[in-house]
Amino acid sequence: MILTYLLVLILNYKNKKDLEVAVNLLIIMKKLGILLILVGVVFFSFPKISELFLLSKNQGIVDDVSSHELAKNANSGEKNFDQSKVKHIDINGAILNAKNADMSKVVGQLTIPSINKNIAIFDGLENNNLMFGACTMKPNQRMGLGNYAIAGHYMKNEKLLFGGLMNVKLGDKIKLTNKKNIYEYTVFKTLKVKNDRLDLIQDSMTSQADGKAVVSLMSCYYDDSNYRYFVFGKFDKLYPYSPDQMLKGIQD
């Protein structure tokens, strides 16, 4: 209605002042329209921008951390393992709320070649660190011993965090490293369970793996916070660490 009125005013102006007012109003409306379009583009693009931000932050966290530093981190500092304090990740607020990863909690690296997964492992369940990698679920865990339980956020984007975990198949390989050795596991079980199955992160799970050490990877079952999805790997072999061996099968 306003636009029609201004066009009529321009076409039927009685003096120069009326024409200038109408033209200026049209210019202002044009600028407001462009601004609203830009705001809309940013609003609808923000989730994708946040995903790209998280992806960039997840890359190379462990690259410059030595085996000595990883060992020191594993044996020092206060760690939180209270699962009730873990919050659902807010992809739209990832940029606004993100802090830097707590490098004093980095204890290793996890790769799953079959789904091209390569992320850092942090010791303890901290909401901010869960935006940068996966986190151990109970104190004093050691790779290659007992049940090394790790939690990560489910993401629709399979490149992020534990996105794609449900694509892991029986027989796939899981690698953990502290940069001294590589601990290689073979997936022997996947499971969807209620969110109260804490027994699955206990060392008793080794009884289901012929007494061998186990790695347990856990995330939410898609967006359903009432369920969890587990991938279990049986310890297969140990060999000296090298970046090439750890990243074998991982594509940039």
NUTOR-32198 format. One record per residue (C-alpha): x, y, z; residue number from 1. Coordinates in Angstrom, 3 decimals. Layout:
! residues N
NODE        xx        yy        zz  dogu
NODE         X         Y         Z   NUM
...
! end
This chain:
! residues 252
NODE        xx        yy        zz  dogu
NODE     0.000     0.000     0.000     1
NODE     2.756     2.437     0.922     2
NODE     4.711     1.599    -2.211     3
NODE     1.626     2.163    -4.375     4
NODE     0.974     5.492    -2.655     5
NODE     4.550     6.645    -3.275     6
NODE     4.425     5.652    -6.927     7
NODE     1.153     7.568    -7.378     8
NODE     2.706    10.537    -5.608     9
NODE     5.743    10.500    -7.900    10
NODE     3.643    10.211   -11.049    11
NODE     1.283    12.973    -9.950    12
NODE     3.596    15.269    -8.032    13
NODE     2.499    18.909    -7.766    14
NODE     5.825    20.403    -6.790    15
NODE     9.499    19.545    -6.532    16
NODE     9.327    19.091    -2.750    17
NODE     6.678    16.341    -2.993    18
NODE     8.785    14.546    -5.578    19
NODE    11.926    14.664    -3.427    20
NODE    10.073    13.339    -0.382    21
NODE     8.597    10.463    -2.346    22
NODE    11.899     9.531    -3.973    23
NODE    13.756     9.624    -0.626    24
NODE    11.130     7.393     0.957    25
NODE    11.485     4.922    -1.893    26
NODE    15.262     4.859    -1.398    27
NODE    14.826     4.217     2.333    28
NODE    12.338     1.415     1.673    29
NODE    14.715    -0.162    -0.820    30
NODE    17.548    -0.130     1.732    31
NODE    15.285    -1.595     4.415    32
NODE    14.223    -4.332     2.018    33
NODE    17.825    -5.237     1.253    34
NODE    18.621    -5.223     4.981    35
NODE    15.702    -7.551     5.744    36
NODE    16.828    -9.931     2.998    37
NODE    20.370    -9.996     4.409    38
NODE    19.041   -10.616     7.931    39
NODE    16.950   -13.501     6.595    40
NODE    19.907   -15.008     4.755    41
NODE    22.076   -14.851     7.904    42
NODE    19.273   -16.294    10.066    43
NODE    18.705   -19.303     7.832    44
NODE    22.443   -19.794     7.217    45
NODE    23.468   -19.587    10.878    46
NODE    23.198   -23.349    11.601    47
NODE    25.438   -24.111     8.610    48
NODE    27.885   -21.381     9.653    49
NODE    27.954   -22.872    13.155    50
NODE    28.658   -26.334    11.738    51
NODE    31.577   -24.993     9.690    52
NODE    32.858   -23.206    12.796    53
NODE    32.731   -26.416    14.853    54
NODE    34.355   -28.414    12.061    55
NODE    37.253   -25.968    11.861    56
NODE    37.663   -26.041    15.655    57
NODE    37.622   -29.869    15.759    58
NODE    40.531   -30.237    13.345    59
NODE    44.112   -30.724    14.463    60
NODE    43.557   -30.304    18.209    61
NODE    45.993   -33.106    19.051    62
NODE    48.526   -32.375    16.295    63
NODE    50.898   -30.239    18.368    64
NODE    50.422   -32.021    21.698    65
NODE    53.265   -34.351    22.698    66
NODE    52.930   -37.782    24.275    67
NODE    54.463   -36.332    27.445    68
NODE    51.764   -33.647    27.633    69
NODE    49.010   -36.195    27.033    70
NODE    50.335   -38.386    29.846    71
NODE    50.621   -35.386    32.179    72
NODE    47.026   -34.371    31.408    73
NODE    45.786   -37.878    32.152    74
NODE    47.402   -37.868    35.592    75
NODE    46.667   -34.350    36.815    76
NODE    43.881   -31.821    37.300    77
NODE    40.321   -32.076    38.520    78
NODE    37.942   -33.990    36.258    79
NODE    34.155   -34.048    36.181    80
NODE    32.275   -37.252    35.349    81
NODE    28.743   -36.179    36.287    82
NODE    26.619   -37.101    33.267    83
NODE    23.632   -35.145    34.630    84
NODE    25.489   -31.894    33.971    85
NODE    26.010   -32.606    30.275    86
NODE    23.771   -30.405    28.144    87
NODE    22.433   -31.019    24.670    88
NODE    24.604   -29.201    22.146    89
NODE    23.079   -26.009    20.747    90
NODE    24.317   -25.803    17.159    91
NODE    22.810   -22.321    16.740    92
NODE    24.675   -21.044    19.768    93
NODE    27.969   -22.754    18.983    94
NODE    29.681   -19.576    17.806    95
NODE    28.232   -17.302    20.473    96
NODE    28.870   -19.639    23.411    97
NODE    32.044   -21.445    22.424    98
NODE    35.188   -21.070    24.489    99
NODE    38.560   -22.463    23.591   100
NODE    39.075   -26.171    24.195   101
NODE    40.684   -26.944    27.542   102
NODE    43.990   -28.311    26.298   103
NODE    44.923   -29.424    29.827   104
NODE    42.246   -32.121    29.501   105
NODE    43.354   -33.553    26.136   106
NODE    44.541   -37.130    26.653   107
NODE    44.442   -38.735    23.230   108
NODE    43.039   -39.144    19.764   109
NODE    40.322   -41.344    18.258   110
NODE    40.008   -42.399    14.633   111
NODE    37.436   -44.601    12.885   112
NODE    38.558   -44.996     9.258   113
NODE    35.277   -46.511     8.034   114
NODE    33.396   -43.262     8.763   115
NODE    36.387   -40.941     8.337   116
NODE    36.287   -39.927    12.001   117
NODE    39.278   -38.191    13.583   118
NODE    38.729   -36.333    16.860   119
NODE    40.445   -35.495    20.131   120
NODE    39.760   -37.265    23.411   121
NODE    39.323   -35.152    26.553   122
NODE    39.451   -36.499    30.095   123
NODE    36.184   -35.840    31.945   124
NODE    32.733   -34.731    30.858   125
NODE    32.829   -30.985    30.227   126
NODE    30.184   -29.303    28.066   127
NODE    32.654   -27.051    26.301   128
NODE    35.123   -29.849    25.541   129
NODE    32.262   -31.919    24.105   130
NODE    32.030   -29.269    21.384   131
NODE    35.626   -30.008    20.363   132
NODE    35.835   -33.792    20.659   133
NODE    34.814   -36.830    22.697   134
NODE    35.172   -37.193    26.489   135
NODE    36.014   -40.058    28.820   136
NODE    33.135   -41.190    31.028   137
NODE    34.773   -42.426    34.216   138
NODE    37.980   -41.682    36.133   139
NODE    41.360   -43.349    35.701   140
NODE    40.617   -44.973    32.368   141
NODE    43.556   -46.417    30.453   142
NODE    43.655   -47.347    26.793   143
NODE    43.934   -51.088    26.272   144
NODE    42.664   -51.869    29.780   145
NODE    39.152   -52.583    31.056   146
NODE    36.370   -50.625    29.366   147
NODE    37.576   -47.346    27.892   148
NODE    34.240   -45.503    27.686   149
NODE    33.950   -42.348    25.579   150
NODE    30.960   -40.047    25.039   151
NODE    30.353   -37.657    22.167   152
NODE    27.500   -35.550    20.840   153
NODE    25.290   -36.930    18.066   154
NODE    25.292   -34.533    15.099   155
NODE    23.189   -34.586    11.947   156
NODE    26.308   -33.528    10.064   157
NODE    28.269   -36.795     9.962   158
NODE    31.580   -34.933     9.787   159
NODE    31.093   -33.424    13.243   160
NODE    31.852   -35.003    16.629   161
NODE    30.024   -38.372    16.897   162
NODE    27.886   -37.742    13.841   163
NODE    28.009   -40.852    11.678   164
NODE    28.558   -43.173    14.647   165
NODE    25.444   -45.132    13.719   166
NODE    27.053   -45.950    10.368   167
NODE    29.790   -47.990    12.043   168
NODE    29.503   -51.690    11.185   169
NODE    30.605   -54.903    12.865   170
NODE    34.238   -55.576    11.994   171
NODE    35.151   -51.904    11.571   172
NODE    38.327   -50.684    13.234   173
NODE    38.581   -48.121    16.055   174
NODE    41.967   -46.643    16.967   175
NODE    42.950   -44.840    20.154   176
NODE    46.325   -43.291    20.830   177
NODE    48.222   -41.504    23.576   178
NODE    51.006   -40.841    21.021   179
NODE    53.138   -43.549    22.582   180
NODE    51.158   -46.491    21.248   181
NODE    48.157   -47.119    19.024   182
NODE    45.430   -49.303    20.520   183
NODE    43.385   -50.930    17.776   184
NODE    39.934   -52.375    18.452   185
NODE    37.497   -54.293    16.255   186
NODE    33.785   -53.493    16.503   187
NODE    31.868   -56.509    17.811   188
NODE    28.575   -54.989    18.951   189
NODE    26.247   -51.988    18.484   190
NODE    23.313   -51.253    20.740   191
NODE    20.415   -48.830    21.258   192
NODE    19.466   -48.590    24.943   193
NODE    17.649   -46.424    27.475   194
NODE    19.686   -43.565    28.883   195
NODE    20.073   -45.214    32.305   196
NODE    22.293   -48.124    31.168   197
NODE    25.412   -47.063    33.049   198
NODE    26.423   -50.702    33.345   199
NODE    27.587   -50.548    29.739   200
NODE    30.490   -48.252    30.587   201
NODE    31.787   -50.481    33.391   202
NODE    34.764   -52.832    33.112   203
NODE    32.401   -55.805    33.378   204
NODE    31.754   -55.338    29.635   205
NODE    35.017   -57.188    29.026   206
NODE    33.099   -60.382    29.787   207
NODE    31.295   -59.891    26.477   208
NODE    34.621   -59.584    24.644   209
NODE    36.235   -62.886    25.709   210
NODE    37.859   -61.091    28.630   211
NODE    39.686   -58.656    26.373   212
NODE    39.741   -54.882    26.875   213
NODE    36.864   -52.924    25.364   214
NODE    36.264   -49.449    23.979   215
NODE    32.700   -48.127    24.317   216
NODE    31.619   -45.182    22.182   217
NODE    28.346   -43.566    23.241   218
NODE    26.118   -40.811    21.858   219
NODE    22.458   -39.871    21.954   220
NODE    20.250   -41.923    19.650   221
NODE    19.686   -39.289    16.992   222
NODE    17.879   -36.383    18.730   223
NODE    16.133   -38.586    21.294   224
NODE    17.640   -37.791    24.711   225
NODE    15.839   -40.786    26.250   226
NODE    18.029   -43.262    24.391   227
NODE    21.732   -43.850    23.872   228
NODE    23.603   -45.540    21.067   229
NODE    26.712   -47.603    21.800   230
NODE    29.453   -48.967    19.590   231
NODE    31.659   -51.554    21.295   232
NODE    35.106   -52.563    20.132   233
NODE    37.218   -55.518    21.314   234
NODE    40.933   -54.885    21.824   235
NODE    42.821   -56.396    18.915   236
NODE    46.408   -55.199    18.847   237
NODE    48.955   -52.680    20.100   238
NODE    51.754   -51.084    18.078   239
NODE    54.037   -48.024    18.271   240
NODE    52.509   -44.661    17.414   241
NODE    53.127   -42.879    14.156   242
NODE    50.911   -40.223    12.542   243
NODE    50.747   -42.223     9.317   244
NODE    49.523   -45.353    11.079   245
NODE    46.997   -43.420    13.165   246
NODE    45.567   -41.576    10.163   247
NODE    45.638   -44.528     7.767   248
NODE    42.320   -44.573     5.912   249
NODE    41.384   -41.052     7.072   250
NODE    40.743   -38.550     4.284   251
NODE    41.129   -34.793     4.651   252
! end
